[in-house]
Amino acid sequence: MIVFSIQTVAYLLVGLRLEGAALALSIGCFGVVAWSVPSIMIALVGDLVGAQNTVRVFGLITFIFGLGQIAGPYFAGIMAEKTGSFAGAFIMAAMLTVTAVAVSSRLKVPKTG
């Protein structure tokens, strides 16, 4: 939840078109958490499905993530062409990370042993 919250701040600082120190703070926030999501996902998948199924499930998650990596820039480009700015795309990204915070808050702690 913390990672997605920090990403939300990073996206909002850009989406609200703040400049100067806010832009530097956005870059710093994103840089701190950008590549932590795959590590968190592999740990979560391992906890939820066990060691035997982790690679298969993580492969599926990576495939779905890849679809987002393809579609995201495409739709952001369409939004930017229609509005003249990428600000809307960053606001939408912030809304999606807020959704990720909400979904993450509902995850159950896996039973151990």
Biopython code that builds the backbone (N, CA, C, O; Angstrom):
import numpy as np
from Bio.PDB.StructureBuilder import StructureBuilder

atoms = [
    (1, "MET", "N", (0.825, -1.193, 0.000)),
    (1, "MET", "CA", (0.000, 0.000, 0.000)),
    (1, "MET", "C", (0.868, 1.254, 0.000)),
    (1, "MET", "O", (0.532, 2.259, -0.627)),
    (2, "ILE", "N", (1.980, 1.177, 0.708)),
    (2, "ILE", "CA", (2.878, 2.334, 0.778)),
    (2, "ILE", "C", (3.454, 2.649, -0.598)),
    (2, "ILE", "O", (3.526, 3.813, -0.993)),
    (3, "VAL", "N", (3.860, 1.618, -1.322)),
    (3, "VAL", "CA", (4.431, 1.819, -2.663)),
    (3, "VAL", "C", (3.418, 2.498, -3.577)),
    (3, "VAL", "O", (3.755, 3.463, -4.263)),
    (4, "PHE", "N", (2.182, 2.006, -3.592)),
    (4, "PHE", "CA", (1.168, 2.605, -4.449)),
    (4, "PHE", "C", (0.819, 4.028, -4.003)),
    (4, "PHE", "O", (0.505, 4.879, -4.835)),
    (5, "SER", "N", (0.873, 4.281, -2.710)),
    (5, "SER", "CA", (0.620, 5.641, -2.212)),
    (5, "SER", "C", (1.701, 6.603, -2.686)),
    (5, "SER", "O", (1.406, 7.729, -3.090)),
    (6, "ILE", "N", (2.943, 6.160, -2.635)),
    (6, "ILE", "CA", (4.048, 7.008, -3.101)),
    (6, "ILE", "C", (3.942, 7.238, -4.603)),
    (6, "ILE", "O", (4.205, 8.341, -5.082)),
    (7, "GLN", "N", (3.556, 6.200, -5.352)),
    (7, "GLN", "CA", (3.357, 6.384, -6.785)),
    (7, "GLN", "C", (2.236, 7.380, -7.058)),
    (7, "GLN", "O", (2.334, 8.185, -7.984)),
    (8, "THR", "N", (1.180, 7.332, -6.266)),
    (8, "THR", "CA", (0.072, 8.284, -6.434)),
    (8, "THR", "C", (0.576, 9.712, -6.282)),
    (8, "THR", "O", (0.230, 10.582, -7.081)),
    (9, "VAL", "N", (1.385, 9.955, -5.269)),
    (9, "VAL", "CA", (1.942, 11.299, -5.057)),
    (9, "VAL", "C", (2.780, 11.711, -6.261)),
    (9, "VAL", "O", (2.682, 12.843, -6.735)),
    (10, "ALA", "N", (3.608, 10.786, -6.756)),
    (10, "ALA", "CA", (4.464, 11.104, -7.902)),
    (10, "ALA", "C", (3.620, 11.487, -9.122)),
    (10, "ALA", "O", (3.922, 12.468, -9.802)),
    (11, "TYR", "N", (2.570, 10.719, -9.397)),
    (11, "TYR", "CA", (1.715, 11.008, -10.551)),
    (11, "TYR", "C", (0.953, 12.319, -10.379)),
    (11, "TYR", "O", (0.827, 13.099, -11.323)),
    (12, "LEU", "N", (0.446, 12.556, -9.171)),
    (12, "LEU", "CA", (-0.315, 13.786, -8.937)),
    (12, "LEU", "C", (0.547, 15.031, -9.088)),
    (12, "LEU", "O", (0.095, 16.036, -9.636)),
    (13, "LEU", "N", (1.778, 14.973, -8.608)),
    (13, "LEU", "CA", (2.654, 16.138, -8.710)),
    (13, "LEU", "C", (2.894, 16.528, -10.160)),
    (13, "LEU", "O", (3.026, 17.711, -10.472)),
    (14, "VAL", "N", (2.950, 15.539, -11.047)),
    (14, "VAL", "CA", (3.109, 15.839, -12.476)),
    (14, "VAL", "C", (1.760, 16.213, -13.089)),
    (14, "VAL", "O", (1.659, 17.181, -13.843)),
    (15, "GLY", "N", (0.721, 15.434, -12.757)),
    (15, "GLY", "CA", (-0.603, 15.655, -13.338)),
    (15, "GLY", "C", (-1.203, 16.999, -13.004)),
    (15, "GLY", "O", (-1.969, 17.557, -13.790)),
    (16, "LEU", "N", (-0.861, 17.521, -11.847)),
    (16, "LEU", "CA", (-1.373, 18.840, -11.449)),
    (16, "LEU", "C", (-0.533, 19.976, -12.027)),
    (16, "LEU", "O", (-0.770, 21.151, -11.745)),
    (17, "ARG", "N", (0.447, 19.601, -12.836)),
    (17, "ARG", "CA", (1.315, 20.556, -13.530)),
    (17, "ARG", "C", (2.102, 21.459, -12.587)),
    (17, "ARG", "O", (2.335, 22.632, -12.879)),
    (18, "LEU", "N", (2.503, 20.898, -11.462)),
    (18, "LEU", "CA", (3.350, 21.639, -10.540)),
    (18, "LEU", "C", (4.771, 21.638, -11.085)),
    (18, "LEU", "O", (5.180, 20.691, -11.758)),
    (19, "GLU", "N", (5.509, 22.671, -10.805)),
    (19, "GLU", "CA", (6.847, 22.799, -11.371)),
    (19, "GLU", "C", (7.898, 22.875, -10.275)),
    (19, "GLU", "O", (7.576, 22.868, -9.087)),
    (20, "GLY", "N", (9.140, 22.946, -10.685)),
    (20, "GLY", "CA", (10.257, 23.153, -9.777)),
    (20, "GLY", "C", (10.459, 22.011, -8.802)),
    (20, "GLY", "O", (10.643, 20.861, -9.201)),
    (21, "ALA", "N", (10.423, 22.339, -7.517)),
    (21, "ALA", "CA", (10.680, 21.352, -6.466)),
    (21, "ALA", "C", (9.654, 20.223, -6.493)),
    (21, "ALA", "O", (9.981, 19.084, -6.160)),
    (22, "ALA", "N", (8.426, 20.525, -6.884)),
    (22, "ALA", "CA", (7.386, 19.489, -6.952)),
    (22, "ALA", "C", (7.740, 18.451, -8.012)),
    (22, "ALA", "O", (7.538, 17.254, -7.805)),
    (23, "LEU", "N", (8.265, 18.904, -9.140)),
    (23, "LEU", "CA", (8.672, 17.978, -10.183)),
    (23, "LEU", "C", (9.847, 17.123, -9.714)),
    (23, "LEU", "O", (9.881, 15.919, -9.971)),
    (24, "ALA", "N", (10.798, 17.733, -9.036)),
    (24, "ALA", "CA", (11.928, 16.976, -8.494)),
    (24, "ALA", "C", (11.451, 15.968, -7.457)),
    (24, "ALA", "O", (11.946, 14.842, -7.421)),
    (25, "LEU", "N", (10.501, 16.354, -6.618)),
    (25, "LEU", "CA", (9.943, 15.439, -5.625)),
    (25, "LEU", "C", (9.224, 14.280, -6.316)),
    (25, "LEU", "O", (9.326, 13.136, -5.873)),
    (26, "SER", "N", (8.507, 14.568, -7.385)),
    (26, "SER", "CA", (7.825, 13.526, -8.148)),
    (26, "SER", "C", (8.828, 12.512, -8.693)),
    (26, "SER", "O", (8.623, 11.303, -8.581)),
    (27, "ILE", "N", (9.894, 13.006, -9.275)),
    (27, "ILE", "CA", (10.934, 12.124, -9.821)),
    (27, "ILE", "C", (11.544, 11.282, -8.712)),
    (27, "ILE", "O", (11.773, 10.086, -8.888)),
    (28, "GLY", "N", (11.807, 11.904, -7.575)),
    (28, "GLY", "CA", (12.366, 11.165, -6.440)),
    (28, "GLY", "C", (11.424, 10.092, -5.925)),
    (28, "GLY", "O", (11.840, 8.964, -5.664)),
    (29, "CYS", "N", (10.152, 10.446, -5.779)),
    (29, "CYS", "CA", (9.153, 9.474, -5.302)),
    (29, "CYS", "C", (9.061, 8.288, -6.246)),
    (29, "CYS", "O", (9.084, 7.135, -5.817)),
    (30, "PHE", "N", (8.957, 8.581, -7.529)),
    (30, "PHE", "CA", (8.823, 7.499, -8.497)),
    (30, "PHE", "C", (10.084, 6.644, -8.525)),
    (30, "PHE", "O", (10.006, 5.419, -8.609)),
    (31, "GLY", "N", (11.236, 7.285, -8.456)),
    (31, "GLY", "CA", (12.496, 6.542, -8.478)),
    (31, "GLY", "C", (12.662, 5.598, -7.303)),
    (31, "GLY", "O", (13.271, 4.536, -7.433)),
    (32, "VAL", "N", (12.128, 5.976, -6.169)),
    (32, "VAL", "CA", (12.248, 5.139, -4.973)),
    (32, "VAL", "C", (11.418, 3.863, -5.090)),
    (32, "VAL", "O", (11.830, 2.814, -4.596)),
    (33, "VAL", "N", (10.251, 3.940, -5.741)),
    (33, "VAL", "CA", (9.333, 2.800, -5.727)),
    (33, "VAL", "C", (9.112, 2.133, -7.081)),
    (33, "VAL", "O", (8.465, 1.087, -7.139)),
    (34, "ALA", "N", (9.623, 2.694, -8.161)),
    (34, "ALA", "CA", (9.263, 2.231, -9.506)),
    (34, "ALA", "C", (9.477, 0.738, -9.717)),
    (34, "ALA", "O", (8.605, 0.076, -10.279)),
    (35, "TRP", "N", (10.565, 0.207, -9.300)),
    (35, "TRP", "CA", (10.869, -1.189, -9.591)),
    (35, "TRP", "C", (10.623, -2.097, -8.403)),
    (35, "TRP", "O", (11.085, -3.238, -8.399)),
    (36, "SER", "N", (9.914, -1.625, -7.406)),
    (36, "SER", "CA", (9.614, -2.478, -6.249)),
    (36, "SER", "C", (8.382, -3.351, -6.480)),
    (36, "SER", "O", (8.233, -4.382, -5.824)),
    (37, "VAL", "N", (7.506, -2.964, -7.388)),
    (37, "VAL", "CA", (6.266, -3.714, -7.606)),
    (37, "VAL", "C", (6.535, -5.164, -8.045)),
    (37, "VAL", "O", (5.909, -6.067, -7.491)),
    (38, "PRO", "N", (7.424, -5.433, -9.001)),
    (38, "PRO", "CA", (7.663, -6.843, -9.354)),
    (38, "PRO", "C", (8.153, -7.688, -8.167)),
    (38, "PRO", "O", (7.748, -8.841, -8.020)),
    (39, "SER", "N", (9.006, -7.126, -7.339)),
    (39, "SER", "CA", (9.491, -7.868, -6.165)),
    (39, "SER", "C", (8.366, -8.150, -5.181)),
    (39, "SER", "O", (8.277, -9.240, -4.617)),
    (40, "ILE", "N", (7.519, -7.164, -4.984)),
    (40, "ILE", "CA", (6.378, -7.343, -4.083)),
    (40, "ILE", "C", (5.424, -8.392, -4.646)),
    (40, "ILE", "O", (4.906, -9.232, -3.911)),
    (41, "MET", "N", (5.198, -8.336, -5.957)),
    (41, "MET", "CA", (4.276, -9.295, -6.583)),
    (41, "MET", "C", (4.791, -10.718, -6.488)),
    (41, "MET", "O", (4.010, -11.629, -6.214)),
    (42, "ILE", "N", (6.075, -10.939, -6.705)),
    (42, "ILE", "CA", (6.608, -12.304, -6.630)),
    (42, "ILE", "C", (6.517, -12.829, -5.205)),
    (42, "ILE", "O", (6.224, -14.007, -5.000)),
    (43, "ALA", "N", (6.762, -11.974, -4.218)),
    (43, "ALA", "CA", (6.636, -12.397, -2.821)),
    (43, "ALA", "C", (5.186, -12.718, -2.486)),
    (43, "ALA", "O", (4.914, -13.714, -1.816)),
    (44, "LEU", "N", (4.251, -11.885, -2.943)),
    (44, "LEU", "CA", (2.835, -12.120, -2.691)),
    (44, "LEU", "C", (2.361, -13.405, -3.362)),
    (44, "LEU", "O", (1.663, -14.214, -2.751)),
    (45, "VAL", "N", (2.747, -13.586, -4.624)),
    (45, "VAL", "CA", (2.353, -14.799, -5.334)),
    (45, "VAL", "C", (2.899, -16.031, -4.628)),
    (45, "VAL", "O", (2.189, -17.025, -4.474)),
    (46, "GLY", "N", (4.141, -15.975, -4.203)),
    (46, "GLY", "CA", (4.730, -17.101, -3.474)),
    (46, "GLY", "C", (3.961, -17.418, -2.203)),
    (46, "GLY", "O", (3.750, -18.585, -1.872)),
    (47, "ASP", "N", (3.544, -16.384, -1.493)),
    (47, "ASP", "CA", (2.775, -16.589, -0.263)),
    (47, "ASP", "C", (1.387, -17.153, -0.549)),
    (47, "ASP", "O", (0.882, -17.975, 0.217)),
    (48, "LEU", "N", (0.772, -16.721, -1.638)),
    (48, "LEU", "CA", (-0.608, -17.114, -1.919)),
    (48, "LEU", "C", (-0.746, -18.477, -2.593)),
    (48, "LEU", "O", (-1.678, -19.222, -2.291)),
    (49, "VAL", "N", (0.168, -18.811, -3.502)),
    (49, "VAL", "CA", (0.007, -20.059, -4.257)),
    (49, "VAL", "C", (1.057, -21.113, -3.950)),
    (49, "VAL", "O", (0.971, -22.232, -4.457)),
    (50, "GLY", "N", (2.040, -20.782, -3.136)),
    (50, "GLY", "CA", (3.075, -21.748, -2.778)),
    (50, "GLY", "C", (4.198, -21.795, -3.802)),
    (50, "GLY", "O", (4.068, -21.310, -4.926)),
    (51, "ALA", "N", (5.292, -22.388, -3.382)),
    (51, "ALA", "CA", (6.503, -22.421, -4.204)),
    (51, "ALA", "C", (6.304, -23.179, -5.513)),
    (51, "ALA", "O", (6.899, -22.814, -6.526)),
    (52, "GLN", "N", (5.486, -24.218, -5.515)),
    (52, "GLN", "CA", (5.293, -25.040, -6.712)),
    (52, "GLN", "C", (4.620, -24.279, -7.855)),
    (52, "GLN", "O", (4.891, -24.560, -9.023)),
    (53, "ASN", "N", (3.769, -23.344, -7.544)),
    (53, "ASN", "CA", (2.998, -22.639, -8.573)),
    (53, "ASN", "C", (3.438, -21.197, -8.804)),
    (53, "ASN", "O", (2.881, -20.512, -9.661)),
    (54, "THR", "N", (4.412, -20.738, -8.063)),
    (54, "THR", "CA", (4.812, -19.332, -8.132)),
    (54, "THR", "C", (5.236, -18.908, -9.527)),
    (54, "THR", "O", (4.789, -17.871, -10.017)),
    (55, "VAL", "N", (6.084, -19.686, -10.172)),
    (55, "VAL", "CA", (6.610, -19.287, -11.485)),
    (55, "VAL", "C", (5.477, -19.192, -12.504)),
    (55, "VAL", "O", (5.435, -18.246, -13.290)),
    (56, "ARG", "N", (4.570, -20.149, -12.503)),
    (56, "ARG", "CA", (3.468, -20.147, -13.472)),
    (56, "ARG", "C", (2.559, -18.928, -13.261)),
    (56, "ARG", "O", (2.210, -18.241, -14.221)),
    (57, "VAL", "N", (2.181, -18.665, -12.015)),
    (57, "VAL", "CA", (1.289, -17.542, -11.729)),
    (57, "VAL", "C", (2.002, -16.217, -11.978)),
    (57, "VAL", "O", (1.396, -15.281, -12.499)),
    (58, "PHE", "N", (3.272, -16.126, -11.617)),
    (58, "PHE", "CA", (4.007, -14.888, -11.866)),
    (58, "PHE", "C", (4.151, -14.643, -13.363)),
    (58, "PHE", "O", (4.139, -13.491, -13.796)),
    (59, "GLY", "N", (4.287, -15.692, -14.158)),
    (59, "GLY", "CA", (4.319, -15.548, -15.614)),
    (59, "GLY", "C", (3.033, -14.942, -16.146)),
    (59, "GLY", "O", (3.062, -14.073, -17.017)),
    (60, "LEU", "N", (1.905, -15.402, -15.620)),
    (60, "LEU", "CA", (0.612, -14.849, -16.025)),
    (60, "LEU", "C", (0.507, -13.371, -15.645)),
    (60, "LEU", "O", (0.064, -12.544, -16.442)),
    (61, "ILE", "N", (0.917, -13.056, -14.427)),
    (61, "ILE", "CA", (0.875, -11.662, -13.972)),
    (61, "ILE", "C", (1.773, -10.793, -14.855)),
    (61, "ILE", "O", (1.398, -9.675, -15.208)),
    (62, "THR", "N", (2.945, -11.295, -15.209)),
    (62, "THR", "CA", (3.870, -10.547, -16.052)),
    (62, "THR", "C", (3.275, -10.328, -17.442)),
    (62, "THR", "O", (3.442, -9.257, -18.025)),
    (63, "PHE", "N", (2.582, -11.332, -17.976)),
    (63, "PHE", "CA", (1.911, -11.190, -19.268)),
    (63, "PHE", "C", (0.863, -10.079, -19.203)),
    (63, "PHE", "O", (0.808, -9.222, -20.084)),
    (64, "ILE", "N", (0.040, -10.096, -18.166)),
    (64, "ILE", "CA", (-1.001, -9.075, -18.004)),
    (64, "ILE", "C", (-0.367, -7.696, -17.819)),
    (64, "ILE", "O", (-0.847, -6.709, -18.375)),
    (65, "PHE", "N", (0.700, -7.632, -17.045)),
    (65, "PHE", "CA", (1.433, -6.384, -16.856)),
    (65, "PHE", "C", (1.941, -5.869, -18.208)),
    (65, "PHE", "O", (1.890, -4.669, -18.476)),
    (66, "GLY", "N", (2.432, -6.780, -19.059)),
    (66, "GLY", "CA", (2.922, -6.406, -20.382)),
    (66, "GLY", "C", (1.835, -5.793, -21.247)),
    (66, "GLY", "O", (2.091, -4.853, -21.999)),
    (67, "LEU", "N", (0.612, -6.327, -21.142)),
    (67, "LEU", "CA", (-0.504, -5.738, -21.885)),
    (67, "LEU", "C", (-0.723, -4.290, -21.456)),
    (67, "LEU", "O", (-0.991, -3.423, -22.288)),
    (68, "GLY", "N", (-0.608, -4.034, -20.159)),
    (68, "GLY", "CA", (-0.724, -2.667, -19.658)),
    (68, "GLY", "C", (0.404, -1.780, -20.149)),
    (68, "GLY", "O", (0.201, -0.599, -20.432)),
    (69, "GLN", "N", (1.601, -2.358, -20.250)),
    (69, "GLN", "CA", (2.756, -1.593, -20.737)),
    (69, "GLN", "C", (2.576, -1.202, -22.207)),
    (69, "GLN", "O", (3.101, -0.183, -22.656)),
    (70, "ILE", "N", (1.832, -2.019, -22.943)),
    (70, "ILE", "CA", (1.551, -1.697, -24.344)),
    (70, "ILE", "C", (0.406, -0.692, -24.441)),
    (70, "ILE", "O", (0.509, 0.308, -25.152)),
    (71, "ALA", "N", (-0.676, -0.960, -23.731)),
    (71, "ALA", "CA", (-1.882, -0.141, -23.850)),
    (71, "ALA", "C", (-1.732, 1.233, -23.194)),
    (71, "ALA", "O", (-2.260, 2.220, -23.707)),
    (72, "GLY", "N", (-1.028, 1.307, -22.081)),
    (72, "GLY", "CA", (-0.911, 2.560, -21.332)),
    (72, "GLY", "C", (-0.379, 3.725, -22.155)),
    (72, "GLY", "O", (-1.032, 4.765, -22.231)),
    (73, "PRO", "N", (0.792, 3.578, -22.773)),
    (73, "PRO", "CA", (1.311, 4.684, -23.580)),
    (73, "PRO", "C", (0.416, 5.025, -24.778)),
    (73, "PRO", "O", (0.305, 6.188, -25.165)),
    (74, "TYR", "N", (-0.210, 4.020, -25.350)),
    (74, "TYR", "CA", (-1.112, 4.267, -26.475)),
    (74, "TYR", "C", (-2.269, 5.173, -26.038)),
    (74, "TYR", "O", (-2.536, 6.194, -26.672)),
    (75, "PHE", "N", (-2.947, 4.798, -24.959)),
    (75, "PHE", "CA", (-4.083, 5.590, -24.499)),
    (75, "PHE", "C", (-3.654, 6.945, -23.942)),
    (75, "PHE", "O", (-4.374, 7.933, -24.087)),
    (76, "ALA", "N", (-2.480, 6.995, -23.302)),
    (76, "ALA", "CA", (-1.967, 8.284, -22.828)),
    (76, "ALA", "C", (-1.702, 9.211, -23.999)),
    (76, "ALA", "O", (-1.959, 10.412, -23.913)),
    (77, "GLY", "N", (-1.187, 8.661, -25.098)),
    (77, "GLY", "CA", (-0.950, 9.462, -26.294)),
    (77, "GLY", "C", (-2.238, 10.000, -26.888)),
    (77, "GLY", "O", (-2.302, 11.156, -27.306)),
    (78, "ILE", "N", (-3.266, 9.157, -26.923)),
    (78, "ILE", "CA", (-4.568, 9.613, -27.420)),
    (78, "ILE", "C", (-5.101, 10.741, -26.540)),
    (78, "ILE", "O", (-5.587, 11.755, -27.042)),
    (79, "MET", "N", (-5.004, 10.554, -25.220)),
    (79, "MET", "CA", (-5.474, 11.602, -24.301)),
    (79, "MET", "C", (-4.697, 12.896, -24.515)),
    (79, "MET", "O", (-5.282, 13.979, -24.533)),
    (80, "ALA", "N", (-3.376, 12.782, -24.676)),
    (80, "ALA", "CA", (-2.547, 13.976, -24.869)),
    (80, "ALA", "C", (-2.883, 14.686, -26.168)),
    (80, "ALA", "O", (-2.898, 15.916, -26.220)),
    (81, "GLU", "N", (-3.155, 13.915, -27.227)),
    (81, "GLU", "CA", (-3.529, 14.545, -28.497)),
    (81, "GLU", "C", (-4.846, 15.300, -28.388)),
    (81, "GLU", "O", (-5.003, 16.371, -28.976)),
    (82, "LYS", "N", (-5.789, 14.745, -27.639)),
    (82, "LYS", "CA", (-7.102, 15.373, -27.513)),
    (82, "LYS", "C", (-7.076, 16.590, -26.582)),
    (82, "LYS", "O", (-7.825, 17.546, -26.784)),
    (83, "THR", "N", (-6.210, 16.549, -25.562)),
    (83, "THR", "CA", (-6.198, 17.632, -24.570)),
    (83, "THR", "C", (-5.005, 18.567, -24.702)),
    (83, "THR", "O", (-5.013, 19.662, -24.139)),
    (84, "GLY", "N", (-3.982, 18.154, -25.436)),
    (84, "GLY", "CA", (-2.787, 18.978, -25.578)),
    (84, "GLY", "C", (-1.799, 18.810, -24.442)),
    (84, "GLY", "O", (-0.837, 19.571, -24.343)),
    (85, "SER", "N", (-2.019, 17.824, -23.580)),
    (85, "SER", "CA", (-1.144, 17.620, -22.423)),
    (85, "SER", "C", (-1.258, 16.179, -21.932)),
    (85, "SER", "O", (-2.277, 15.517, -22.125)),
    (86, "PHE", "N", (-0.206, 15.722, -21.303)),
    (86, "PHE", "CA", (-0.221, 14.402, -20.670)),
    (86, "PHE", "C", (-0.755, 14.459, -19.238)),
    (86, "PHE", "O", (-0.802, 13.435, -18.556)),
    (87, "ALA", "N", (-1.154, 15.637, -18.780)),
    (87, "ALA", "CA", (-1.614, 15.791, -17.398)),
    (87, "ALA", "C", (-2.767, 14.837, -17.076)),
    (87, "ALA", "O", (-2.788, 14.232, -16.004)),
    (88, "GLY", "N", (-3.712, 14.703, -17.984)),
    (88, "GLY", "CA", (-4.848, 13.814, -17.759)),
    (88, "GLY", "C", (-4.421, 12.371, -17.585)),
    (88, "GLY", "O", (-4.993, 11.644, -16.773)),
    (89, "ALA", "N", (-3.415, 11.952, -18.347)),
    (89, "ALA", "CA", (-2.914, 10.583, -18.222)),
    (89, "ALA", "C", (-2.286, 10.369, -16.843)),
    (89, "ALA", "O", (-2.451, 9.306, -16.244)),
    (90, "PHE", "N", (-1.575, 11.365, -16.345)),
    (90, "PHE", "CA", (-0.983, 11.234, -15.013)),
    (90, "PHE", "C", (-2.052, 11.234, -13.921)),
    (90, "PHE", "O", (-1.925, 10.524, -12.923)),
    (91, "ILE", "N", (-3.097, 12.027, -14.109)),
    (91, "ILE", "CA", (-4.205, 12.012, -13.142)),
    (91, "ILE", "C", (-4.885, 10.646, -13.162)),
    (91, "ILE", "O", (-5.233, 10.108, -12.111)),
    (92, "MET", "N", (-5.077, 10.082, -14.358)),
    (92, "MET", "CA", (-5.674, 8.750, -14.446)),
    (92, "MET", "C", (-4.767, 7.702, -13.789)),
    (92, "MET", "O", (-5.258, 6.798, -13.113)),
    (93, "ALA", "N", (-3.465, 7.818, -13.982)),
    (93, "ALA", "CA", (-2.531, 6.898, -13.337)),
    (93, "ALA", "C", (-2.634, 7.019, -11.816)),
    (93, "ALA", "O", (-2.569, 6.018, -11.102)),
    (94, "ALA", "N", (-2.795, 8.244, -11.330)),
    (94, "ALA", "CA", (-2.958, 8.446, -9.888)),
    (94, "ALA", "C", (-4.241, 7.783, -9.395)),
    (94, "ALA", "O", (-4.263, 7.185, -8.319)),
    (95, "MET", "N", (-5.305, 7.889, -10.182)),
    (95, "MET", "CA", (-6.566, 7.247, -9.792)),
    (95, "MET", "C", (-6.411, 5.728, -9.750)),
    (95, "MET", "O", (-6.972, 5.066, -8.877)),
    (96, "LEU", "N", (-5.658, 5.187, -10.685)),
    (96, "LEU", "CA", (-5.442, 3.743, -10.703)),
    (96, "LEU", "C", (-4.578, 3.282, -9.523)),
    (96, "LEU", "O", (-4.808, 2.209, -8.966)),
    (97, "THR", "N", (-3.590, 4.091, -9.148)),
    (97, "THR", "CA", (-2.787, 3.693, -7.991)),
    (97, "THR", "C", (-3.570, 3.849, -6.689)),
    (97, "THR", "O", (-3.330, 3.106, -5.737)),
    (98, "VAL", "N", (-4.493, 4.792, -6.632)),
    (98, "VAL", "CA", (-5.393, 4.873, -5.468)),
    (98, "VAL", "C", (-6.251, 3.605, -5.407)),
    (98, "VAL", "O", (-6.489, 3.056, -4.332)),
    (99, "THR", "N", (-6.705, 3.154, -6.569)),
    (99, "THR", "CA", (-7.455, 1.892, -6.622)),
    (99, "THR", "C", (-6.581, 0.734, -6.142)),
    (99, "THR", "O", (-7.056, -0.147, -5.427)),
    (100, "ALA", "N", (-5.321, 0.733, -6.528)),
    (100, "ALA", "CA", (-4.398, -0.317, -6.083)),
    (100, "ALA", "C", (-4.215, -0.285, -4.564)),
    (100, "ALA", "O", (-4.098, -1.334, -3.931)),
    (101, "VAL", "N", (-4.191, 0.908, -3.983)),
    (101, "VAL", "CA", (-4.110, 1.022, -2.521)),
    (101, "VAL", "C", (-5.344, 0.379, -1.892)),
    (101, "VAL", "O", (-5.232, -0.380, -0.930)),
    (102, "ALA", "N", (-6.512, 0.683, -2.434)),
    (102, "ALA", "CA", (-7.755, 0.131, -1.889)),
    (102, "ALA", "C", (-7.795, -1.384, -2.020)),
    (102, "ALA", "O", (-8.169, -2.077, -1.073)),
    (103, "VAL", "N", (-7.417, -1.907, -3.180)),
    (103, "VAL", "CA", (-7.410, -3.355, -3.380)),
    (103, "VAL", "C", (-6.381, -4.011, -2.449)),
    (103, "VAL", "O", (-6.653, -5.049, -1.846)),
    (104, "SER", "N", (-5.210, -3.400, -2.342)),
    (104, "SER", "CA", (-4.169, -3.943, -1.470)),
    (104, "SER", "C", (-4.606, -3.992, -0.013)),
    (104, "SER", "O", (-4.219, -4.891, 0.733)),
    (105, "SER", "N", (-5.406, -3.028, 0.377)),
    (105, "SER", "CA", (-5.841, -2.988, 1.778)),
    (105, "SER", "C", (-6.783, -4.145, 2.112)),
    (105, "SER", "O", (-6.995, -4.463, 3.282)),
    (106, "ARG", "N", (-7.341, -4.765, 1.084)),
    (106, "ARG", "CA", (-8.280, -5.867, 1.297)),
    (106, "ARG", "C", (-7.628, -7.249, 1.203)),
    (106, "ARG", "O", (-8.297, -8.265, 1.390)),
    (107, "LEU", "N", (-6.331, -7.286, 0.916)),
    (107, "LEU", "CA", (-5.642, -8.574, 0.830)),
    (107, "LEU", "C", (-5.609, -9.237, 2.202)),
    (107, "LEU", "O", (-5.385, -8.579, 3.218)),
    (108, "LYS", "N", (-5.829, -10.513, 2.216)),
    (108, "LYS", "CA", (-5.780, -11.284, 3.452)),
    (108, "LYS", "C", (-4.348, -11.713, 3.725)),
    (108, "LYS", "O", (-3.597, -11.995, 2.792)),
    (109, "VAL", "N", (-3.969, -11.764, 4.971)),
    (109, "VAL", "CA", (-2.650, -12.261, 5.341)),
    (109, "VAL", "C", (-2.690, -13.783, 5.178)),
    (109, "VAL", "O", (-3.538, -14.450, 5.772)),
    (110, "PRO", "N", (-1.763, -14.338, 4.365)),
    (110, "PRO", "CA", (-1.784, -15.783, 4.162)),
    (110, "PRO", "C", (-1.446, -16.548, 5.441)),
    (110, "PRO", "O", (-0.645, -16.098, 6.260)),
    (111, "LYS", "N", (-2.068, -17.701, 5.590)),
    (111, "LYS", "CA", (-1.768, -18.567, 6.742)),
    (111, "LYS", "C", (-0.429, -19.236, 6.501)),
    (111, "LYS", "O", (-0.151, -19.703, 5.397)),
    (112, "THR", "N", (0.388, -19.284, 7.520)),
    (112, "THR", "CA", (1.691, -19.940, 7.396)),
    (112, "THR", "C", (1.647, -21.305, 8.058)),
    (112, "THR", "O", (0.881, -21.559, 8.989)),
    (113, "GLY", "N", (2.511, -22.180, 7.531)),
    (113, "GLY", "CA", (2.661, -23.506, 8.128)),
    (113, "GLY", "C", (1.556, -24.370, 7.832)),
    (113, "GLY", "O", (1.538, -25.522, 8.266)),
]
sb = StructureBuilder()
sb.init_structure("model")
sb.init_model(0)
sb.init_chain("A")
sb.init_seg("    ")
for serial, (resi, resn, name, xyz) in enumerate(atoms, 1):
    if name == "N":
        sb.init_residue(resn, " ", resi, " ")
    sb.init_atom(name, np.array(xyz, "f"), 0.0, 1.0, " ", f" {name:<3s}", serial, name[0])
structure = sb.get_structure()
